[in-house]
Amino acid sequence: MKHQIFLGVLLLALATGYSQSRGAQQQPAPSAQQSQTPQQTQAAPQTQTKIPAGSKVFIAPMGGFEAPLKKAITEKKVQIEIVEQREQAEYEITGTSESKKASNAKKIIMGSWHSDEDASIKVANLKTGEIVYAYAAHKKDSAHGQRSTAEACAKHLKDEGVAAK
């Protein structure tokens, strides 16, 4: 038994050392063209970091997730105006939501009937097409289903995505 453990540790050490030495050998050398010409980098254009408060936002259909998201945005008092027509909006929220119901094994062994919830949203400027904010929420054993992930998305949108008035 001691010999097997020793051999396993030895093989692991050899494999780790070999992969590290291979990584060091494979680093590309700077090309001759790069070293001869001065570096020409352009600063990224200044992009808008937050959505202005009071902006008109359209929430696209997301397979039923748009309803709890609209409710959560209203309840969390996110400072945006939700519009019903995409043509009236300056920004659009799109995203996905997935619910994984508790399996019978989870119900019996863990005693938990709660689902696992995943949701992600992104906010895009409709004029430029630029994505100005994105967030993903992952809730294990969610007692309130989509409501929990919608509230997490709305809270983070309020705190991180929308500029204060």
TIRO-2110 file (N, C-alpha, C; in Angstrom, 1 decimal):
// TIRO-2110
0.8, -1.2, 0.0, N, 1, A
0.0, 0.0, 0.0, CA, 1, A
0.9, 1.3, 0.0, C, 1, A
1.9, 1.3, 0.8, N, 2, A
2.8, 2.4, 0.9, CA, 2, A
3.5, 2.7, -0.5, C, 2, A
3.9, 1.5, -1.1, N, 3, A
4.5, 1.7, -2.4, CA, 3, A
3.6, 2.3, -3.5, C, 3, A
2.3, 1.9, -3.4, N, 4, A
1.3, 2.5, -4.4, CA, 4, A
1.1, 4.0, -4.2, C, 4, A
1.1, 4.4, -2.9, N, 5, A
0.9, 5.8, -2.6, CA, 5, A
2.2, 6.6, -3.1, C, 5, A
3.3, 6.0, -2.8, N, 6, A
4.6, 6.6, -3.2, CA, 6, A
4.7, 6.8, -4.7, C, 6, A
4.3, 5.7, -5.4, N, 7, A
4.4, 5.7, -6.9, CA, 7, A
3.4, 6.8, -7.4, C, 7, A
2.2, 6.8, -6.8, N, 8, A
1.2, 7.8, -7.3, CA, 8, A
1.7, 9.2, -7.1, C, 8, A
2.3, 9.5, -5.9, N, 9, A
2.8, 10.9, -5.7, CA, 9, A
4.0, 11.2, -6.6, C, 9, A
4.8, 10.2, -6.8, N, 10, A
6.0, 10.4, -7.8, CA, 10, A
5.5, 10.7, -9.2, C, 10, A
4.5, 9.9, -9.7, N, 11, A
4.0, 10.2, -11.0, CA, 11, A
3.3, 11.5, -11.1, C, 11, A
2.6, 11.9, -10.1, N, 12, A
2.0, 13.3, -10.1, CA, 12, A
3.0, 14.4, -10.1, C, 12, A
4.1, 14.2, -9.3, N, 13, A
5.1, 15.2, -9.3, CA, 13, A
5.8, 15.3, -10.7, C, 13, A
6.1, 14.1, -11.3, N, 14, A
6.7, 14.1, -12.6, CA, 14, A
5.8, 14.8, -13.7, C, 14, A
4.6, 14.4, -13.6, N, 15, A
3.6, 15.0, -14.6, CA, 15, A
3.5, 16.5, -14.4, C, 15, A
3.5, 17.0, -13.2, N, 16, A
3.3, 18.4, -13.0, CA, 16, A
4.6, 19.1, -13.4, C, 16, A
5.8, 18.6, -13.1, N, 17, A
7.0, 19.2, -13.5, CA, 17, A
7.2, 19.2, -15.0, C, 17, A
6.8, 18.1, -15.7, N, 18, A
6.8, 18.0, -17.1, CA, 18, A
5.9, 19.0, -17.8, C, 18, A
4.7, 19.2, -17.3, N, 19, A
3.8, 20.1, -17.9, CA, 19, A
4.2, 21.6, -17.7, C, 19, A
4.9, 21.9, -16.6, N, 20, A
5.4, 23.2, -16.3, CA, 20, A
6.5, 23.5, -17.2, C, 20, A
7.4, 22.5, -17.4, N, 21, A
8.6, 22.8, -18.3, CA, 21, A
8.1, 22.9, -19.8, C, 21, A
7.1, 22.2, -20.2, N, 22, A
6.6, 22.3, -21.5, CA, 22, A
5.9, 23.7, -21.7, C, 22, A
5.2, 24.2, -20.7, N, 23, A
4.6, 25.5, -20.8, CA, 23, A
5.6, 26.6, -21.0, C, 23, A
6.8, 26.4, -20.3, N, 24, A
7.8, 27.5, -20.4, CA, 24, A
8.5, 27.4, -21.8, C, 24, A
8.6, 26.2, -22.4, N, 25, A
9.2, 26.1, -23.7, CA, 25, A
8.3, 26.6, -24.8, C, 25, A
7.0, 26.6, -24.6, N, 26, A
6.0, 26.9, -25.7, CA, 26, A
5.6, 28.4, -25.7, C, 26, A
6.2, 29.2, -24.8, N, 27, A
5.9, 30.6, -24.8, CA, 27, A
6.4, 31.2, -26.1, C, 27, A
5.6, 31.9, -26.9, N, 28, A
6.1, 32.4, -28.2, CA, 28, A
7.0, 33.6, -27.9, C, 28, A
8.1, 33.6, -28.8, N, 29, A
9.0, 34.7, -28.7, CA, 29, A
8.4, 35.9, -29.5, C, 29, A
8.7, 37.1, -29.1, N, 30, A
8.2, 38.3, -29.8, CA, 30, A
8.7, 38.2, -31.3, C, 30, A
7.8, 38.6, -32.2, N, 31, A
8.2, 38.5, -33.6, CA, 31, A
9.1, 39.7, -34.0, C, 31, A
9.9, 39.5, -35.0, N, 32, A
10.8, 40.5, -35.4, CA, 32, A
10.1, 41.8, -35.8, C, 32, A
8.9, 41.6, -36.4, N, 33, A
8.2, 42.8, -36.9, CA, 33, A
7.7, 43.6, -35.7, C, 33, A
7.3, 43.0, -34.6, N, 34, A
6.8, 43.7, -33.4, CA, 34, A
8.0, 44.4, -32.8, C, 34, A
9.2, 43.9, -32.8, N, 35, A
10.3, 44.5, -32.1, CA, 35, A
10.8, 45.7, -32.9, C, 35, A
10.6, 45.7, -34.2, N, 36, A
11.1, 46.8, -35.1, CA, 36, A
10.2, 48.0, -35.1, C, 36, A
8.9, 47.8, -35.0, N, 37, A
8.0, 48.9, -35.1, CA, 37, A
7.6, 49.3, -33.8, C, 37, A
7.3, 50.6, -33.6, N, 38, A
6.8, 51.1, -32.3, CA, 38, A
5.5, 50.5, -32.0, C, 38, A
5.2, 50.3, -30.8, N, 39, A
3.9, 49.8, -30.4, CA, 39, A
2.8, 50.8, -30.8, C, 39, A
1.8, 50.3, -31.5, N, 40, A
0.7, 51.2, -31.9, CA, 40, A
-0.6, 50.6, -31.3, C, 40, A
-0.9, 51.1, -30.1, N, 41, A
-2.1, 50.7, -29.5, CA, 41, A
-3.0, 51.8, -29.4, C, 41, A
-4.3, 51.6, -29.6, N, 42, A
-5.3, 52.6, -29.4, CA, 42, A
-6.0, 52.3, -28.2, C, 42, A
-6.3, 53.4, -27.4, N, 43, A
-7.1, 53.2, -26.2, CA, 43, A
-8.5, 52.9, -26.7, C, 43, A
-9.2, 52.1, -26.0, N, 44, A
-10.5, 51.7, -26.3, CA, 44, A
-11.4, 53.0, -26.2, C, 44, A
-12.3, 53.1, -27.1, N, 45, A
-13.2, 54.3, -27.0, CA, 45, A
-13.9, 54.3, -25.7, C, 45, A
-14.1, 55.5, -25.2, N, 46, A
-14.9, 55.6, -23.9, CA, 46, A
-16.3, 55.1, -24.1, C, 46, A
-16.6, 54.1, -23.3, N, 47, A
-17.9, 53.5, -23.4, CA, 47, A
-18.7, 53.9, -22.1, C, 47, A
-20.0, 53.9, -22.3, N, 48, A
-20.8, 54.3, -21.1, CA, 48, A
-20.8, 53.1, -20.2, C, 48, A
-20.5, 53.4, -18.9, N, 49, A
-20.4, 52.3, -17.9, CA, 49, A
-21.7, 52.0, -17.3, C, 49, A
-22.6, 52.9, -17.2, N, 50, A
-23.9, 52.6, -16.5, CA, 50, A
-25.1, 53.2, -17.3, C, 50, A
-26.2, 52.6, -17.1, N, 51, A
-27.4, 53.1, -17.7, CA, 51, A
-27.9, 54.3, -17.0, C, 51, A
-28.2, 55.4, -17.7, N, 52, A
-28.7, 56.6, -17.0, CA, 52, A
-30.0, 56.3, -16.4, C, 52, A
-30.2, 56.9, -15.2, N, 53, A
-31.4, 56.7, -14.4, CA, 53, A
-32.6, 57.4, -15.3, C, 53, A
-33.7, 56.7, -15.3, N, 54, A
-34.9, 57.2, -16.0, CA, 54, A
-34.9, 56.7, -17.4, C, 54, A
-33.9, 55.9, -17.9, N, 55, A
-33.9, 55.5, -19.3, CA, 55, A
-35.1, 54.5, -19.5, C, 55, A
-35.5, 54.6, -20.8, N, 56, A
-36.6, 53.7, -21.2, CA, 56, A
-36.1, 52.3, -21.6, C, 56, A
-36.6, 51.3, -21.0, N, 57, A
-36.1, 49.9, -21.2, CA, 57, A
-37.2, 49.0, -21.6, C, 57, A
-36.9, 48.2, -22.6, N, 58, A
-37.9, 47.2, -23.0, CA, 58, A
-37.3, 45.8, -22.5, C, 58, A
-38.2, 45.0, -22.0, N, 59, A
-37.8, 43.7, -21.5, CA, 59, A
-38.4, 42.7, -22.5, C, 59, A
-37.5, 42.0, -23.2, N, 60, A
-37.8, 41.1, -24.3, CA, 60, A
-38.4, 39.8, -23.7, C, 60, A
-39.2, 39.1, -24.4, N, 61, A
-39.8, 37.8, -23.9, CA, 61, A
-38.6, 36.8, -23.6, C, 61, A
-38.7, 36.2, -22.5, N, 62, A
-37.7, 35.2, -22.0, CA, 62, A
-38.3, 33.9, -21.5, C, 62, A
-39.3, 33.5, -22.2, N, 63, A
-39.9, 32.2, -21.8, CA, 63, A
-40.6, 32.2, -20.5, C, 63, A
-41.2, 33.4, -20.1, N, 64, A
-41.9, 33.5, -18.9, CA, 64, A
-41.1, 34.2, -17.8, C, 64, A
-39.8, 34.4, -17.9, N, 65, A
-39.0, 35.0, -16.9, CA, 65, A
-39.2, 36.5, -16.9, C, 65, A
-39.7, 37.1, -18.0, N, 66, A
-39.9, 38.5, -18.0, CA, 66, A
-40.9, 39.0, -17.0, C, 66, A
-41.9, 38.3, -16.7, N, 67, A
-42.9, 38.7, -15.7, CA, 67, A
-42.3, 38.8, -14.3, C, 67, A
-41.6, 37.8, -13.8, N, 68, A
-41.0, 38.0, -12.4, CA, 68, A
-39.9, 39.1, -12.5, C, 68, A
-39.2, 39.2, -13.6, N, 69, A
-38.2, 40.2, -13.7, CA, 69, A
-38.8, 41.6, -13.6, C, 69, A
-39.9, 41.9, -14.4, N, 70, A
-40.5, 43.2, -14.3, CA, 70, A
-41.0, 43.5, -12.9, C, 70, A
-41.6, 42.5, -12.3, N, 71, A
-42.1, 42.7, -10.9, CA, 71, A
-41.0, 43.0, -10.0, C, 71, A
-39.9, 42.3, -10.1, N, 72, A
-38.7, 42.5, -9.2, CA, 72, A
-38.1, 43.9, -9.4, C, 72, A
-38.0, 44.3, -10.7, N, 73, A
-37.5, 45.7, -11.0, CA, 73, A
-38.3, 46.7, -10.4, C, 73, A
-39.6, 46.5, -10.4, N, 74, A
-40.6, 47.5, -9.8, CA, 74, A
-40.4, 47.5, -8.3, C, 74, A
-40.4, 46.3, -7.7, N, 75, A
-40.3, 46.2, -6.2, CA, 75, A
-39.0, 46.7, -5.7, C, 75, A
-37.9, 46.5, -6.4, N, 76, A
-36.6, 46.9, -6.0, CA, 76, A
-36.4, 48.4, -6.3, C, 76, A
-37.3, 49.0, -6.9, N, 77, A
-37.3, 50.5, -7.3, CA, 77, A
-36.0, 50.8, -8.1, C, 77, A
-35.8, 50.0, -9.1, N, 78, A
-34.7, 50.3, -10.0, CA, 78, A
-35.1, 51.5, -10.9, C, 78, A
-34.2, 52.5, -11.0, N, 79, A
-34.6, 53.8, -11.6, CA, 79, A
-34.5, 53.7, -13.1, C, 79, A
-35.4, 52.9, -13.7, N, 80, A
-35.6, 52.8, -15.1, CA, 80, A
-37.0, 52.8, -15.4, C, 80, A
-37.4, 53.2, -16.6, N, 81, A
-38.8, 53.2, -17.0, CA, 81, A
-39.0, 52.0, -18.0, C, 81, A
-39.9, 51.1, -17.6, N, 82, A
-40.1, 49.9, -18.4, CA, 82, A
-41.2, 50.3, -19.4, C, 82, A
-40.9, 50.0, -20.7, N, 83, A
-41.9, 50.3, -21.8, CA, 83, A
-42.3, 49.0, -22.4, C, 83, A
-43.5, 49.0, -23.0, N, 84, A
-44.1, 47.8, -23.6, CA, 84, A
-43.7, 47.6, -25.0, C, 84, A
-43.3, 48.7, -25.7, N, 85, A
-42.9, 48.6, -27.1, CA, 85, A
-41.4, 48.8, -27.3, C, 85, A
-40.8, 47.9, -28.0, N, 86, A
-39.4, 48.0, -28.3, CA, 86, A
-39.0, 49.3, -28.9, C, 86, A
-39.8, 49.8, -29.8, N, 87, A
-39.5, 51.1, -30.6, CA, 87, A
-39.4, 52.3, -29.7, C, 87, A
-40.1, 52.2, -28.5, N, 88, A
-40.0, 53.4, -27.6, CA, 88, A
-38.8, 53.3, -26.7, C, 88, A
-38.1, 52.2, -26.7, N, 89, A
-37.0, 52.0, -25.7, CA, 89, A
-35.6, 52.5, -26.2, C, 89, A
-34.8, 52.8, -25.2, N, 90, A
-33.4, 53.2, -25.5, CA, 90, A
-32.5, 51.9, -25.2, C, 90, A
-33.0, 51.1, -24.3, N, 91, A
-32.2, 49.9, -24.0, CA, 91, A
-33.1, 48.7, -24.0, C, 91, A
-32.5, 47.5, -24.1, N, 92, A
-33.3, 46.2, -24.1, CA, 92, A
-32.7, 45.2, -23.2, C, 92, A
-33.5, 44.6, -22.4, N, 93, A
-33.0, 43.5, -21.5, CA, 93, A
-33.4, 42.2, -22.2, C, 93, A
-32.4, 41.4, -22.4, N, 94, A
-32.7, 40.0, -22.9, CA, 94, A
-32.1, 39.0, -21.9, C, 94, A
-32.4, 37.8, -22.0, N, 95, A
-31.8, 36.8, -21.1, CA, 95, A
-32.5, 35.5, -21.2, C, 95, A
-32.0, 34.6, -20.2, N, 96, A
-32.6, 33.3, -20.1, CA, 96, A
-32.8, 32.9, -18.7, C, 96, A
-33.6, 31.9, -18.5, N, 97, A
-33.9, 31.4, -17.1, CA, 97, A
-34.1, 29.9, -17.2, C, 97, A
-33.5, 29.2, -16.3, N, 98, A
-33.7, 27.7, -16.3, CA, 98, A
-34.0, 27.3, -14.9, C, 98, A
-35.0, 26.4, -14.7, N, 99, A
-35.4, 25.8, -13.4, CA, 99, A
-35.1, 24.3, -13.5, C, 99, A
-34.5, 23.8, -12.5, N, 100, A
-34.3, 22.4, -12.4, CA, 100, A
-35.0, 21.9, -11.1, C, 100, A
-36.1, 21.2, -11.3, N, 101, A
-36.9, 20.8, -10.2, CA, 101, A
-36.2, 19.7, -9.4, C, 101, A
-36.5, 19.6, -8.1, N, 102, A
-35.8, 18.7, -7.2, CA, 102, A
-36.2, 17.3, -7.7, C, 102, A
-35.2, 16.4, -7.7, N, 103, A
-35.4, 15.0, -8.1, CA, 103, A
-36.0, 14.2, -6.9, C, 103, A
-36.5, 13.0, -7.2, N, 104, A
-37.1, 12.2, -6.1, CA, 104, A
-36.0, 11.9, -5.1, C, 104, A
-34.8, 11.6, -5.6, N, 105, A
-33.7, 11.2, -4.7, CA, 105, A
-33.4, 12.4, -3.8, C, 105, A
-33.4, 13.6, -4.3, N, 106, A
-33.1, 14.8, -3.5, CA, 106, A
-34.2, 15.0, -2.5, C, 106, A
-35.4, 14.7, -2.9, N, 107, A
-36.5, 14.9, -1.9, CA, 107, A
-36.5, 13.8, -0.8, C, 107, A
-36.1, 12.6, -1.1, N, 108, A
-36.0, 11.5, -0.1, CA, 108, A
-34.8, 11.7, 0.7, C, 108, A
-33.6, 11.8, 0.1, N, 109, A
-32.4, 11.8, 0.9, CA, 109, A
-32.1, 13.1, 1.6, C, 109, A
-32.3, 14.2, 0.9, N, 110, A
-32.0, 15.5, 1.4, CA, 110, A
-33.2, 16.2, 2.1, C, 110, A
-34.4, 15.7, 1.8, N, 111, A
-35.6, 16.3, 2.4, CA, 111, A
-35.8, 17.7, 1.8, C, 111, A
-35.4, 18.0, 0.6, N, 112, A
-35.5, 19.3, 0.0, CA, 112, A
-36.4, 19.2, -1.3, C, 112, A
-37.4, 20.0, -1.3, N, 113, A
-38.3, 20.1, -2.5, CA, 113, A
-37.9, 21.3, -3.3, C, 113, A
-37.0, 22.1, -2.9, N, 114, A
-36.6, 23.3, -3.6, CA, 114, A
-35.9, 23.1, -4.9, C, 114, A
-36.1, 23.9, -5.9, N, 115, A
-35.5, 23.8, -7.2, CA, 115, A
-34.2, 24.6, -7.2, C, 115, A
-33.4, 24.2, -8.3, N, 116, A
-32.2, 25.0, -8.6, CA, 116, A
-32.5, 25.9, -9.7, C, 116, A
-32.2, 27.2, -9.5, N, 117, A
-32.5, 28.2, -10.5, CA, 117, A
-31.3, 28.9, -11.1, C, 117, A
-31.3, 29.1, -12.4, N, 118, A
-30.2, 29.8, -13.1, CA, 118, A
-30.9, 30.9, -14.0, C, 118, A
-30.4, 32.1, -14.0, N, 119, A
-30.9, 33.1, -14.8, CA, 119, A
-29.7, 34.1, -15.2, C, 119, A
-29.8, 34.6, -16.4, N, 120, A
-28.8, 35.6, -16.9, CA, 120, A
-29.6, 36.6, -17.7, C, 120, A
-29.1, 37.9, -17.5, N, 121, A
-29.7, 39.0, -18.3, CA, 121, A
-28.5, 39.8, -18.9, C, 121, A
-28.8, 40.5, -19.9, N, 122, A
-27.9, 41.5, -20.5, CA, 122, A
-28.7, 42.6, -21.0, C, 122, A
-28.1, 43.8, -20.8, N, 123, A
-28.8, 45.1, -21.2, CA, 123, A
-28.0, 45.6, -22.4, C, 123, A
-28.7, 45.9, -23.5, N, 124, A
-28.0, 46.4, -24.7, CA, 124, A
-28.6, 47.7, -25.0, C, 124, A
-27.7, 48.6, -25.5, N, 125, A
-28.1, 49.9, -26.0, CA, 125, A
-28.6, 49.6, -27.4, C, 125, A
-29.9, 50.0, -27.7, N, 126, A
-30.5, 49.7, -28.9, CA, 126, A
-29.9, 50.5, -30.1, C, 126, A
-29.4, 51.7, -29.8, N, 127, A
-28.8, 52.5, -30.9, CA, 127, A
-27.5, 52.0, -31.4, C, 127, A
-26.7, 51.6, -30.4, N, 128, A
-25.3, 51.2, -30.8, CA, 128, A
-25.1, 49.7, -30.8, C, 128, A
-26.0, 49.0, -30.1, N, 129, A
-25.9, 47.5, -30.1, CA, 129, A
-24.9, 47.1, -29.0, C, 129, A
-24.3, 48.0, -28.3, N, 130, A
-23.4, 47.7, -27.2, CA, 130, A
-24.0, 47.1, -26.0, C, 130, A
-23.5, 46.1, -25.4, N, 131, A
-24.0, 45.5, -24.2, CA, 131, A
-23.4, 46.3, -23.1, C, 131, A
-24.2, 47.0, -22.3, N, 132, A
-23.8, 47.9, -21.2, CA, 132, A
-23.8, 47.2, -19.9, C, 132, A
-24.5, 46.1, -19.7, N, 133, A
-24.6, 45.4, -18.4, CA, 133, A
-25.0, 44.0, -18.6, C, 133, A
-24.4, 43.1, -17.8, N, 134, A
-24.7, 41.7, -17.9, CA, 134, A
-24.6, 41.1, -16.5, C, 134, A
-25.5, 40.2, -16.1, N, 135, A
-25.4, 39.5, -14.8, CA, 135, A
-26.0, 38.1, -14.9, C, 135, A
-25.5, 37.2, -14.2, N, 136, A
-26.0, 35.8, -14.1, CA, 136, A
-26.2, 35.5, -12.6, C, 136, A
-27.3, 34.9, -12.3, N, 137, A
-27.6, 34.4, -10.9, CA, 137, A
-27.8, 32.9, -10.9, C, 137, A
-27.2, 32.3, -9.9, N, 138, A
-27.3, 30.9, -9.7, CA, 138, A
-27.8, 30.6, -8.3, C, 138, A
-29.0, 30.1, -8.1, N, 139, A
-29.6, 29.8, -6.8, CA, 139, A
-29.8, 28.3, -6.6, C, 139, A
-29.1, 27.8, -5.6, N, 140, A
-29.4, 26.4, -5.3, CA, 140, A
-30.4, 26.3, -4.2, C, 140, A
-31.3, 25.3, -4.3, N, 141, A
-32.4, 25.1, -3.3, CA, 141, A
-33.2, 26.4, -3.1, C, 141, A
-33.6, 26.9, -4.2, N, 142, A
-34.4, 28.2, -4.2, CA, 142, A
-35.8, 27.9, -3.8, C, 142, A
-36.2, 28.5, -2.7, N, 143, A
-37.5, 28.3, -2.1, CA, 143, A
-38.6, 29.0, -2.9, C, 143, A
-38.2, 30.1, -3.7, N, 144, A
-39.2, 30.9, -4.4, CA, 144, A
-39.1, 30.8, -5.9, C, 144, A
-38.3, 29.9, -6.4, N, 145, A
-38.2, 29.6, -7.9, CA, 145, A
-37.6, 30.8, -8.6, C, 145, A
-38.2, 31.2, -9.7, N, 146, A
-37.8, 32.3, -10.6, CA, 146, A
-37.8, 33.6, -9.9, C, 146, A
-38.6, 33.7, -8.9, N, 147, A
-38.7, 35.0, -8.1, CA, 147, A
-37.3, 35.3, -7.5, C, 147, A
-36.6, 34.3, -7.0, N, 148, A
-35.3, 34.5, -6.3, CA, 148, A
-34.3, 35.0, -7.3, C, 148, A
-34.2, 34.4, -8.5, N, 149, A
-33.2, 34.9, -9.5, CA, 149, A
-33.6, 36.2, -10.1, C, 149, A
-34.9, 36.5, -10.3, N, 150, A
-35.3, 37.8, -10.8, CA, 150, A
-35.0, 38.9, -9.8, C, 150, A
-35.2, 38.6, -8.5, N, 151, A
-34.9, 39.6, -7.5, CA, 151, A
-33.3, 39.9, -7.4, C, 151, A
-32.6, 38.8, -7.6, N, 152, A
-31.1, 39.0, -7.6, CA, 152, A
-30.7, 39.8, -8.8, C, 152, A
-31.2, 39.5, -10.0, N, 153, A
-30.9, 40.3, -11.2, CA, 153, A
-31.3, 41.8, -11.0, C, 153, A
-32.5, 42.0, -10.5, N, 154, A
-33.0, 43.4, -10.3, CA, 154, A
-32.1, 44.1, -9.3, C, 154, A
-31.7, 43.5, -8.2, N, 155, A
-30.9, 44.1, -7.2, CA, 155, A
-29.5, 44.5, -7.7, C, 155, A
-28.9, 43.6, -8.5, N, 156, A
-27.6, 43.9, -9.1, CA, 156, A
-27.7, 44.9, -10.2, C, 156, A
-28.8, 44.9, -10.9, N, 157, A
-29.0, 45.9, -11.9, CA, 157, A
-29.1, 47.3, -11.3, C, 157, A
-29.8, 47.4, -10.2, N, 158, A
-29.9, 48.6, -9.4, CA, 158, A
-28.6, 49.1, -8.9, C, 158, A
-27.9, 48.2, -8.2, N, 159, A
-26.6, 48.5, -7.6, CA, 159, A
-25.5, 48.8, -8.5, C, 159, A
-25.4, 48.0, -9.6, N, 160, A
-24.2, 48.1, -10.5, CA, 160, A
-24.5, 48.6, -11.9, C, 160, A
-25.7, 48.5, -12.4, N, 161, A
-26.0, 48.8, -13.8, CA, 161, A
-26.6, 50.2, -14.1, C, 161, A
-27.3, 50.7, -13.1, N, 162, A
-28.0, 52.0, -13.3, CA, 162, A
-27.3, 53.1, -12.5, C, 162, A
-27.1, 54.2, -13.2, N, 163, A
-26.5, 55.3, -12.5, CA, 163, A
-27.5, 56.0, -11.6, C, 163, A
-27.0, 56.5, -10.5, N, 164, A
-27.9, 57.2, -9.5, CA, 164, A
-28.3, 58.5, -10.1, C, 164, A
-29.5, 59.0, -9.7, N, 165, A
-30.0, 60.3, -10.2, CA, 165, A
-29.2, 61.4, -9.5, C, 165, A
END
